[in-house]
């Protein structure tokens, strides 16, 4: 049964991506946001049903890498749907939907369980929430960078025609970074309660890169508000911070698997 729901969710994500790509490639054909809402809403429902059966095992959370990626994709899509009710940000689906299509299926092909008790659930929720928000922020930074560069070069393309104004894009970008940064801060603080031996628990890599990402985000936000950093400079800082964050969340588990089997 998880396979059916995961496959259906994956196909719906791909269909949503195709509709967005069609709107970019053919701006003369308006995008039906209502159809896209129903499509992605259906995908999210199927994704929920599939993830619920692989994430919850014998009253414990199975936090193998594939389940974490699937949960991040689920929350990223849910946040995108929520944000789109106030601002036209569905264009971020060009990045989010293909990855979600892939990550939805990943738990079905990797069956090495990594069971953890529910008492660390708050830390895990904060962690996934922070990564999801900062994933959206990174997608937004890429689009903002493209839009800002083309605006300076006075080049108007199909992508720019369906994007909100540059000021709106920048405001949303900063809001996403601040929200993700706050959650990342709480994630690091809550992690202190669960770390007993950083080396024995194989957390040294994760902690190092997470703190490094936190410092880059903090440095960027300080520069933005005190020195007016924006445009390409802002995008570069956000992208570098996300690289470090990805090394913390994903790269660390790969290192552990490589070293410890």
MODELLER restraints for C-alpha pairs under 7 A, 6 or more apart:
rsr = mdl.restraints
at = mdl.atoms
rsr.add(forms.Gaussian(group=physical.xy_distance, feature=features.Distance(at['CA:2:A'], at['CA:50:A']), mean=4.54, stdev=0.5))
rsr.add(forms.Gaussian(group=physical.xy_distance, feature=features.Distance(at['CA:2:A'], at['CA:53:A']), mean=6.50, stdev=0.5))
rsr.add(forms.Gaussian(group=physical.xy_distance, feature=features.Distance(at['CA:3:A'], at['CA:108:A']), mean=6.87, stdev=0.5))
rsr.add(forms.Gaussian(group=physical.xy_distance, feature=features.Distance(at['CA:5:A'], at['CA:46:A']), mean=4.97, stdev=0.5))
rsr.add(forms.Gaussian(group=physical.xy_distance, feature=features.Distance(at['CA:5:A'], at['CA:47:A']), mean=6.51, stdev=0.5))
rsr.add(forms.Gaussian(group=physical.xy_distance, feature=features.Distance(at['CA:5:A'], at['CA:49:A']), mean=6.54, stdev=0.5))
rsr.add(forms.Gaussian(group=physical.xy_distance, feature=features.Distance(at['CA:5:A'], at['CA:50:A']), mean=5.37, stdev=0.5))
rsr.add(forms.Gaussian(group=physical.xy_distance, feature=features.Distance(at['CA:6:A'], at['CA:46:A']), mean=6.47, stdev=0.5))
rsr.add(forms.Gaussian(group=physical.xy_distance, feature=features.Distance(at['CA:6:A'], at['CA:47:A']), mean=5.80, stdev=0.5))
rsr.add(forms.Gaussian(group=physical.xy_distance, feature=features.Distance(at['CA:6:A'], at['CA:50:A']), mean=5.33, stdev=0.5))
rsr.add(forms.Gaussian(group=physical.xy_distance, feature=features.Distance(at['CA:6:A'], at['CA:104:A']), mean=5.79, stdev=0.5))
rsr.add(forms.Gaussian(group=physical.xy_distance, feature=features.Distance(at['CA:6:A'], at['CA:105:A']), mean=5.68, stdev=0.5))
rsr.add(forms.Gaussian(group=physical.xy_distance, feature=features.Distance(at['CA:7:A'], at['CA:105:A']), mean=6.76, stdev=0.5))
rsr.add(forms.Gaussian(group=physical.xy_distance, feature=features.Distance(at['CA:8:A'], at['CA:46:A']), mean=6.73, stdev=0.5))
rsr.add(forms.Gaussian(group=physical.xy_distance, feature=features.Distance(at['CA:9:A'], at['CA:43:A']), mean=4.24, stdev=0.5))
rsr.add(forms.Gaussian(group=physical.xy_distance, feature=features.Distance(at['CA:9:A'], at['CA:44:A']), mean=6.76, stdev=0.5))
rsr.add(forms.Gaussian(group=physical.xy_distance, feature=features.Distance(at['CA:9:A'], at['CA:46:A']), mean=5.20, stdev=0.5))
rsr.add(forms.Gaussian(group=physical.xy_distance, feature=features.Distance(at['CA:9:A'], at['CA:47:A']), mean=5.42, stdev=0.5))
rsr.add(forms.Gaussian(group=physical.xy_distance, feature=features.Distance(at['CA:10:A'], at['CA:101:A']), mean=4.11, stdev=0.5))
rsr.add(forms.Gaussian(group=physical.xy_distance, feature=features.Distance(at['CA:10:A'], at['CA:102:A']), mean=6.87, stdev=0.5))
rsr.add(forms.Gaussian(group=physical.xy_distance, feature=features.Distance(at['CA:10:A'], at['CA:104:A']), mean=6.28, stdev=0.5))
rsr.add(forms.Gaussian(group=physical.xy_distance, feature=features.Distance(at['CA:11:A'], at['CA:101:A']), mean=6.97, stdev=0.5))
rsr.add(forms.Gaussian(group=physical.xy_distance, feature=features.Distance(at['CA:12:A'], at['CA:39:A']), mean=6.15, stdev=0.5))
rsr.add(forms.Gaussian(group=physical.xy_distance, feature=features.Distance(at['CA:12:A'], at['CA:40:A']), mean=6.64, stdev=0.5))
rsr.add(forms.Gaussian(group=physical.xy_distance, feature=features.Distance(at['CA:12:A'], at['CA:43:A']), mean=5.31, stdev=0.5))
rsr.add(forms.Gaussian(group=physical.xy_distance, feature=features.Distance(at['CA:13:A'], at['CA:40:A']), mean=6.37, stdev=0.5))
rsr.add(forms.Gaussian(group=physical.xy_distance, feature=features.Distance(at['CA:13:A'], at['CA:43:A']), mean=6.15, stdev=0.5))
rsr.add(forms.Gaussian(group=physical.xy_distance, feature=features.Distance(at['CA:13:A'], at['CA:97:A']), mean=5.24, stdev=0.5))
rsr.add(forms.Gaussian(group=physical.xy_distance, feature=features.Distance(at['CA:13:A'], at['CA:98:A']), mean=6.73, stdev=0.5))
rsr.add(forms.Gaussian(group=physical.xy_distance, feature=features.Distance(at['CA:13:A'], at['CA:100:A']), mean=6.88, stdev=0.5))
rsr.add(forms.Gaussian(group=physical.xy_distance, feature=features.Distance(at['CA:13:A'], at['CA:101:A']), mean=5.48, stdev=0.5))
rsr.add(forms.Gaussian(group=physical.xy_distance, feature=features.Distance(at['CA:14:A'], at['CA:97:A']), mean=6.54, stdev=0.5))
rsr.add(forms.Gaussian(group=physical.xy_distance, feature=features.Distance(at['CA:14:A'], at['CA:98:A']), mean=6.13, stdev=0.5))
rsr.add(forms.Gaussian(group=physical.xy_distance, feature=features.Distance(at['CA:14:A'], at['CA:101:A']), mean=6.33, stdev=0.5))
rsr.add(forms.Gaussian(group=physical.xy_distance, feature=features.Distance(at['CA:16:A'], at['CA:36:A']), mean=6.10, stdev=0.5))
rsr.add(forms.Gaussian(group=physical.xy_distance, feature=features.Distance(at['CA:16:A'], at['CA:39:A']), mean=6.43, stdev=0.5))
rsr.add(forms.Gaussian(group=physical.xy_distance, feature=features.Distance(at['CA:16:A'], at['CA:40:A']), mean=6.46, stdev=0.5))
rsr.add(forms.Gaussian(group=physical.xy_distance, feature=features.Distance(at['CA:17:A'], at['CA:93:A']), mean=6.44, stdev=0.5))
rsr.add(forms.Gaussian(group=physical.xy_distance, feature=features.Distance(at['CA:17:A'], at['CA:94:A']), mean=5.83, stdev=0.5))
rsr.add(forms.Gaussian(group=physical.xy_distance, feature=features.Distance(at['CA:17:A'], at['CA:97:A']), mean=5.82, stdev=0.5))
rsr.add(forms.Gaussian(group=physical.xy_distance, feature=features.Distance(at['CA:17:A'], at['CA:98:A']), mean=6.72, stdev=0.5))
rsr.add(forms.Gaussian(group=physical.xy_distance, feature=features.Distance(at['CA:20:A'], at['CA:91:A']), mean=6.83, stdev=0.5))
rsr.add(forms.Gaussian(group=physical.xy_distance, feature=features.Distance(at['CA:20:A'], at['CA:94:A']), mean=6.74, stdev=0.5))
rsr.add(forms.Gaussian(group=physical.xy_distance, feature=features.Distance(at['CA:23:A'], at['CA:29:A']), mean=6.40, stdev=0.5))
rsr.add(forms.Gaussian(group=physical.xy_distance, feature=features.Distance(at['CA:23:A'], at['CA:30:A']), mean=6.53, stdev=0.5))
rsr.add(forms.Gaussian(group=physical.xy_distance, feature=features.Distance(at['CA:23:A'], at['CA:31:A']), mean=5.72, stdev=0.5))
rsr.add(forms.Gaussian(group=physical.xy_distance, feature=features.Distance(at['CA:24:A'], at['CA:158:A']), mean=5.40, stdev=0.5))
rsr.add(forms.Gaussian(group=physical.xy_distance, feature=features.Distance(at['CA:24:A'], at['CA:159:A']), mean=5.60, stdev=0.5))
rsr.add(forms.Gaussian(group=physical.xy_distance, feature=features.Distance(at['CA:25:A'], at['CA:158:A']), mean=6.55, stdev=0.5))
rsr.add(forms.Gaussian(group=physical.xy_distance, feature=features.Distance(at['CA:27:A'], at['CA:158:A']), mean=6.11, stdev=0.5))
rsr.add(forms.Gaussian(group=physical.xy_distance, feature=features.Distance(at['CA:44:A'], at['CA:74:A']), mean=6.76, stdev=0.5))
rsr.add(forms.Gaussian(group=physical.xy_distance, feature=features.Distance(at['CA:47:A'], at['CA:74:A']), mean=6.92, stdev=0.5))
rsr.add(forms.Gaussian(group=physical.xy_distance, feature=features.Distance(at['CA:47:A'], at['CA:104:A']), mean=6.53, stdev=0.5))
rsr.add(forms.Gaussian(group=physical.xy_distance, feature=features.Distance(at['CA:54:A'], at['CA:107:A']), mean=6.85, stdev=0.5))
rsr.add(forms.Gaussian(group=physical.xy_distance, feature=features.Distance(at['CA:55:A'], at['CA:61:A']), mean=5.71, stdev=0.5))
rsr.add(forms.Gaussian(group=physical.xy_distance, feature=features.Distance(at['CA:55:A'], at['CA:62:A']), mean=5.07, stdev=0.5))
rsr.add(forms.Gaussian(group=physical.xy_distance, feature=features.Distance(at['CA:55:A'], at['CA:63:A']), mean=6.94, stdev=0.5))
rsr.add(forms.Gaussian(group=physical.xy_distance, feature=features.Distance(at['CA:55:A'], at['CA:67:A']), mean=6.23, stdev=0.5))
rsr.add(forms.Gaussian(group=physical.xy_distance, feature=features.Distance(at['CA:56:A'], at['CA:62:A']), mean=6.18, stdev=0.5))
rsr.add(forms.Gaussian(group=physical.xy_distance, feature=features.Distance(at['CA:60:A'], at['CA:115:A']), mean=6.05, stdev=0.5))
rsr.add(forms.Gaussian(group=physical.xy_distance, feature=features.Distance(at['CA:60:A'], at['CA:116:A']), mean=5.80, stdev=0.5))
rsr.add(forms.Gaussian(group=physical.xy_distance, feature=features.Distance(at['CA:60:A'], at['CA:117:A']), mean=5.25, stdev=0.5))
rsr.add(forms.Gaussian(group=physical.xy_distance, feature=features.Distance(at['CA:60:A'], at['CA:118:A']), mean=6.06, stdev=0.5))
rsr.add(forms.Gaussian(group=physical.xy_distance, feature=features.Distance(at['CA:61:A'], at['CA:115:A']), mean=5.47, stdev=0.5))
rsr.add(forms.Gaussian(group=physical.xy_distance, feature=features.Distance(at['CA:61:A'], at['CA:116:A']), mean=5.34, stdev=0.5))
rsr.add(forms.Gaussian(group=physical.xy_distance, feature=features.Distance(at['CA:61:A'], at['CA:117:A']), mean=6.47, stdev=0.5))
rsr.add(forms.Gaussian(group=physical.xy_distance, feature=features.Distance(at['CA:61:A'], at['CA:118:A']), mean=6.67, stdev=0.5))
rsr.add(forms.Gaussian(group=physical.xy_distance, feature=features.Distance(at['CA:62:A'], at['CA:113:A']), mean=5.81, stdev=0.5))
rsr.add(forms.Gaussian(group=physical.xy_distance, feature=features.Distance(at['CA:62:A'], at['CA:114:A']), mean=5.15, stdev=0.5))
rsr.add(forms.Gaussian(group=physical.xy_distance, feature=features.Distance(at['CA:62:A'], at['CA:115:A']), mean=4.41, stdev=0.5))
rsr.add(forms.Gaussian(group=physical.xy_distance, feature=features.Distance(at['CA:62:A'], at['CA:116:A']), mean=6.47, stdev=0.5))
rsr.add(forms.Gaussian(group=physical.xy_distance, feature=features.Distance(at['CA:63:A'], at['CA:114:A']), mean=5.23, stdev=0.5))
rsr.add(forms.Gaussian(group=physical.xy_distance, feature=features.Distance(at['CA:63:A'], at['CA:115:A']), mean=6.14, stdev=0.5))
rsr.add(forms.Gaussian(group=physical.xy_distance, feature=features.Distance(at['CA:64:A'], at['CA:112:A']), mean=6.79, stdev=0.5))
rsr.add(forms.Gaussian(group=physical.xy_distance, feature=features.Distance(at['CA:64:A'], at['CA:113:A']), mean=5.70, stdev=0.5))
rsr.add(forms.Gaussian(group=physical.xy_distance, feature=features.Distance(at['CA:64:A'], at['CA:114:A']), mean=4.97, stdev=0.5))
rsr.add(forms.Gaussian(group=physical.xy_distance, feature=features.Distance(at['CA:66:A'], at['CA:106:A']), mean=5.32, stdev=0.5))
rsr.add(forms.Gaussian(group=physical.xy_distance, feature=features.Distance(at['CA:66:A'], at['CA:107:A']), mean=4.87, stdev=0.5))
rsr.add(forms.Gaussian(group=physical.xy_distance, feature=features.Distance(at['CA:66:A'], at['CA:110:A']), mean=6.74, stdev=0.5))
rsr.add(forms.Gaussian(group=physical.xy_distance, feature=features.Distance(at['CA:67:A'], at['CA:107:A']), mean=5.47, stdev=0.5))
rsr.add(forms.Gaussian(group=physical.xy_distance, feature=features.Distance(at['CA:69:A'], at['CA:103:A']), mean=5.86, stdev=0.5))
rsr.add(forms.Gaussian(group=physical.xy_distance, feature=features.Distance(at['CA:70:A'], at['CA:103:A']), mean=4.85, stdev=0.5))
rsr.add(forms.Gaussian(group=physical.xy_distance, feature=features.Distance(at['CA:70:A'], at['CA:104:A']), mean=5.16, stdev=0.5))
rsr.add(forms.Gaussian(group=physical.xy_distance, feature=features.Distance(at['CA:72:A'], at['CA:128:A']), mean=5.68, stdev=0.5))
rsr.add(forms.Gaussian(group=physical.xy_distance, feature=features.Distance(at['CA:72:A'], at['CA:131:A']), mean=6.89, stdev=0.5))
rsr.add(forms.Gaussian(group=physical.xy_distance, feature=features.Distance(at['CA:72:A'], at['CA:132:A']), mean=5.35, stdev=0.5))
rsr.add(forms.Gaussian(group=physical.xy_distance, feature=features.Distance(at['CA:73:A'], at['CA:100:A']), mean=5.00, stdev=0.5))
rsr.add(forms.Gaussian(group=physical.xy_distance, feature=features.Distance(at['CA:73:A'], at['CA:103:A']), mean=6.66, stdev=0.5))
rsr.add(forms.Gaussian(group=physical.xy_distance, feature=features.Distance(at['CA:75:A'], at['CA:129:A']), mean=6.97, stdev=0.5))
rsr.add(forms.Gaussian(group=physical.xy_distance, feature=features.Distance(at['CA:75:A'], at['CA:132:A']), mean=6.10, stdev=0.5))
rsr.add(forms.Gaussian(group=physical.xy_distance, feature=features.Distance(at['CA:76:A'], at['CA:132:A']), mean=4.90, stdev=0.5))
rsr.add(forms.Gaussian(group=physical.xy_distance, feature=features.Distance(at['CA:76:A'], at['CA:133:A']), mean=6.67, stdev=0.5))
rsr.add(forms.Gaussian(group=physical.xy_distance, feature=features.Distance(at['CA:76:A'], at['CA:136:A']), mean=6.68, stdev=0.5))
rsr.add(forms.Gaussian(group=physical.xy_distance, feature=features.Distance(at['CA:80:A'], at['CA:90:A']), mean=6.93, stdev=0.5))
rsr.add(forms.Gaussian(group=physical.xy_distance, feature=features.Distance(at['CA:83:A'], at['CA:89:A']), mean=6.97, stdev=0.5))
rsr.add(forms.Gaussian(group=physical.xy_distance, feature=features.Distance(at['CA:84:A'], at['CA:90:A']), mean=6.23, stdev=0.5))
rsr.add(forms.Gaussian(group=physical.xy_distance, feature=features.Distance(at['CA:88:A'], at['CA:164:A']), mean=6.86, stdev=0.5))
rsr.add(forms.Gaussian(group=physical.xy_distance, feature=features.Distance(at['CA:92:A'], at['CA:139:A']), mean=6.17, stdev=0.5))
rsr.add(forms.Gaussian(group=physical.xy_distance, feature=features.Distance(at['CA:92:A'], at['CA:140:A']), mean=6.56, stdev=0.5))
rsr.add(forms.Gaussian(group=physical.xy_distance, feature=features.Distance(at['CA:95:A'], at['CA:139:A']), mean=6.39, stdev=0.5))
rsr.add(forms.Gaussian(group=physical.xy_distance, feature=features.Distance(at['CA:123:A'], at['CA:187:A']), mean=5.96, stdev=0.5))
rsr.add(forms.Gaussian(group=physical.xy_distance, feature=features.Distance(at['CA:123:A'], at['CA:190:A']), mean=5.83, stdev=0.5))
rsr.add(forms.Gaussian(group=physical.xy_distance, feature=features.Distance(at['CA:123:A'], at['CA:191:A']), mean=6.40, stdev=0.5))
rsr.add(forms.Gaussian(group=physical.xy_distance, feature=features.Distance(at['CA:126:A'], at['CA:183:A']), mean=6.09, stdev=0.5))
rsr.add(forms.Gaussian(group=physical.xy_distance, feature=features.Distance(at['CA:126:A'], at['CA:187:A']), mean=5.43, stdev=0.5))
rsr.add(forms.Gaussian(group=physical.xy_distance, feature=features.Distance(at['CA:127:A'], at['CA:184:A']), mean=6.74, stdev=0.5))
rsr.add(forms.Gaussian(group=physical.xy_distance, feature=features.Distance(at['CA:127:A'], at['CA:187:A']), mean=5.46, stdev=0.5))
rsr.add(forms.Gaussian(group=physical.xy_distance, feature=features.Distance(at['CA:129:A'], at['CA:183:A']), mean=6.96, stdev=0.5))
rsr.add(forms.Gaussian(group=physical.xy_distance, feature=features.Distance(at['CA:130:A'], at['CA:180:A']), mean=4.81, stdev=0.5))
rsr.add(forms.Gaussian(group=physical.xy_distance, feature=features.Distance(at['CA:130:A'], at['CA:183:A']), mean=4.98, stdev=0.5))
rsr.add(forms.Gaussian(group=physical.xy_distance, feature=features.Distance(at['CA:130:A'], at['CA:184:A']), mean=5.16, stdev=0.5))
rsr.add(forms.Gaussian(group=physical.xy_distance, feature=features.Distance(at['CA:133:A'], at['CA:176:A']), mean=6.24, stdev=0.5))
rsr.add(forms.Gaussian(group=physical.xy_distance, feature=features.Distance(at['CA:133:A'], at['CA:180:A']), mean=5.06, stdev=0.5))
rsr.add(forms.Gaussian(group=physical.xy_distance, feature=features.Distance(at['CA:134:A'], at['CA:176:A']), mean=6.78, stdev=0.5))
rsr.add(forms.Gaussian(group=physical.xy_distance, feature=features.Distance(at['CA:134:A'], at['CA:177:A']), mean=6.22, stdev=0.5))
rsr.add(forms.Gaussian(group=physical.xy_distance, feature=features.Distance(at['CA:134:A'], at['CA:180:A']), mean=5.25, stdev=0.5))
rsr.add(forms.Gaussian(group=physical.xy_distance, feature=features.Distance(at['CA:137:A'], at['CA:173:A']), mean=5.79, stdev=0.5))
rsr.add(forms.Gaussian(group=physical.xy_distance, feature=features.Distance(at['CA:137:A'], at['CA:176:A']), mean=5.27, stdev=0.5))
rsr.add(forms.Gaussian(group=physical.xy_distance, feature=features.Distance(at['CA:137:A'], at['CA:177:A']), mean=5.78, stdev=0.5))
rsr.add(forms.Gaussian(group=physical.xy_distance, feature=features.Distance(at['CA:138:A'], at['CA:238:A']), mean=6.44, stdev=0.5))
rsr.add(forms.Gaussian(group=physical.xy_distance, feature=features.Distance(at['CA:138:A'], at['CA:239:A']), mean=6.15, stdev=0.5))
rsr.add(forms.Gaussian(group=physical.xy_distance, feature=features.Distance(at['CA:138:A'], at['CA:242:A']), mean=6.94, stdev=0.5))
rsr.add(forms.Gaussian(group=physical.xy_distance, feature=features.Distance(at['CA:140:A'], at['CA:173:A']), mean=5.98, stdev=0.5))
rsr.add(forms.Gaussian(group=physical.xy_distance, feature=features.Distance(at['CA:141:A'], at['CA:173:A']), mean=6.50, stdev=0.5))
rsr.add(forms.Gaussian(group=physical.xy_distance, feature=features.Distance(at['CA:141:A'], at['CA:235:A']), mean=5.13, stdev=0.5))
rsr.add(forms.Gaussian(group=physical.xy_distance, feature=features.Distance(at['CA:142:A'], at['CA:235:A']), mean=6.76, stdev=0.5))
rsr.add(forms.Gaussian(group=physical.xy_distance, feature=features.Distance(at['CA:144:A'], at['CA:169:A']), mean=6.26, stdev=0.5))
rsr.add(forms.Gaussian(group=physical.xy_distance, feature=features.Distance(at['CA:144:A'], at['CA:170:A']), mean=6.91, stdev=0.5))
rsr.add(forms.Gaussian(group=physical.xy_distance, feature=features.Distance(at['CA:145:A'], at['CA:231:A']), mean=6.30, stdev=0.5))
rsr.add(forms.Gaussian(group=physical.xy_distance, feature=features.Distance(at['CA:145:A'], at['CA:232:A']), mean=5.67, stdev=0.5))
rsr.add(forms.Gaussian(group=physical.xy_distance, feature=features.Distance(at['CA:145:A'], at['CA:235:A']), mean=6.07, stdev=0.5))
rsr.add(forms.Gaussian(group=physical.xy_distance, feature=features.Distance(at['CA:147:A'], at['CA:160:A']), mean=6.27, stdev=0.5))
rsr.add(forms.Gaussian(group=physical.xy_distance, feature=features.Distance(at['CA:148:A'], at['CA:166:A']), mean=6.95, stdev=0.5))
rsr.add(forms.Gaussian(group=physical.xy_distance, feature=features.Distance(at['CA:148:A'], at['CA:231:A']), mean=6.28, stdev=0.5))
rsr.add(forms.Gaussian(group=physical.xy_distance, feature=features.Distance(at['CA:150:A'], at['CA:156:A']), mean=6.72, stdev=0.5))
rsr.add(forms.Gaussian(group=physical.xy_distance, feature=features.Distance(at['CA:181:A'], at['CA:217:A']), mean=6.88, stdev=0.5))
rsr.add(forms.Gaussian(group=physical.xy_distance, feature=features.Distance(at['CA:198:A'], at['CA:204:A']), mean=5.61, stdev=0.5))
rsr.add(forms.Gaussian(group=physical.xy_distance, feature=features.Distance(at['CA:205:A'], at['CA:248:A']), mean=6.68, stdev=0.5))
rsr.add(forms.Gaussian(group=physical.xy_distance, feature=features.Distance(at['CA:205:A'], at['CA:252:A']), mean=5.82, stdev=0.5))
rsr.add(forms.Gaussian(group=physical.xy_distance, feature=features.Distance(at['CA:206:A'], at['CA:248:A']), mean=4.30, stdev=0.5))
rsr.add(forms.Gaussian(group=physical.xy_distance, feature=features.Distance(at['CA:206:A'], at['CA:249:A']), mean=6.61, stdev=0.5))
rsr.add(forms.Gaussian(group=physical.xy_distance, feature=features.Distance(at['CA:206:A'], at['CA:252:A']), mean=5.59, stdev=0.5))
rsr.add(forms.Gaussian(group=physical.xy_distance, feature=features.Distance(at['CA:207:A'], at['CA:248:A']), mean=6.93, stdev=0.5))
rsr.add(forms.Gaussian(group=physical.xy_distance, feature=features.Distance(at['CA:209:A'], at['CA:244:A']), mean=5.40, stdev=0.5))
rsr.add(forms.Gaussian(group=physical.xy_distance, feature=features.Distance(at['CA:209:A'], at['CA:245:A']), mean=6.19, stdev=0.5))
rsr.add(forms.Gaussian(group=physical.xy_distance, feature=features.Distance(at['CA:209:A'], at['CA:247:A']), mean=6.34, stdev=0.5))
rsr.add(forms.Gaussian(group=physical.xy_distance, feature=features.Distance(at['CA:209:A'], at['CA:248:A']), mean=4.91, stdev=0.5))
rsr.add(forms.Gaussian(group=physical.xy_distance, feature=features.Distance(at['CA:210:A'], at['CA:244:A']), mean=6.81, stdev=0.5))
rsr.add(forms.Gaussian(group=physical.xy_distance, feature=features.Distance(at['CA:210:A'], at['CA:245:A']), mean=5.50, stdev=0.5))
rsr.add(forms.Gaussian(group=physical.xy_distance, feature=features.Distance(at['CA:210:A'], at['CA:248:A']), mean=5.38, stdev=0.5))
rsr.add(forms.Gaussian(group=physical.xy_distance, feature=features.Distance(at['CA:212:A'], at['CA:244:A']), mean=6.62, stdev=0.5))
rsr.add(forms.Gaussian(group=physical.xy_distance, feature=features.Distance(at['CA:213:A'], at['CA:241:A']), mean=4.64, stdev=0.5))
rsr.add(forms.Gaussian(group=physical.xy_distance, feature=features.Distance(at['CA:213:A'], at['CA:242:A']), mean=6.76, stdev=0.5))
rsr.add(forms.Gaussian(group=physical.xy_distance, feature=features.Distance(at['CA:213:A'], at['CA:244:A']), mean=5.16, stdev=0.5))
rsr.add(forms.Gaussian(group=physical.xy_distance, feature=features.Distance(at['CA:213:A'], at['CA:245:A']), mean=5.35, stdev=0.5))
rsr.add(forms.Gaussian(group=physical.xy_distance, feature=features.Distance(at['CA:216:A'], at['CA:237:A']), mean=6.89, stdev=0.5))
rsr.add(forms.Gaussian(group=physical.xy_distance, feature=features.Distance(at['CA:216:A'], at['CA:241:A']), mean=5.47, stdev=0.5))
rsr.add(forms.Gaussian(group=physical.xy_distance, feature=features.Distance(at['CA:217:A'], at['CA:238:A']), mean=6.78, stdev=0.5))
rsr.add(forms.Gaussian(group=physical.xy_distance, feature=features.Distance(at['CA:217:A'], at['CA:241:A']), mean=6.10, stdev=0.5))
rsr.add(forms.Gaussian(group=physical.xy_distance, feature=features.Distance(at['CA:220:A'], at['CA:237:A']), mean=6.26, stdev=0.5))
rsr.add(forms.Gaussian(group=physical.xy_distance, feature=features.Distance(at['CA:223:A'], at['CA:229:A']), mean=5.62, stdev=0.5))
rsr.add(forms.Gaussian(group=physical.xy_distance, feature=features.Distance(at['CA:224:A'], at['CA:230:A']), mean=6.48, stdev=0.5))
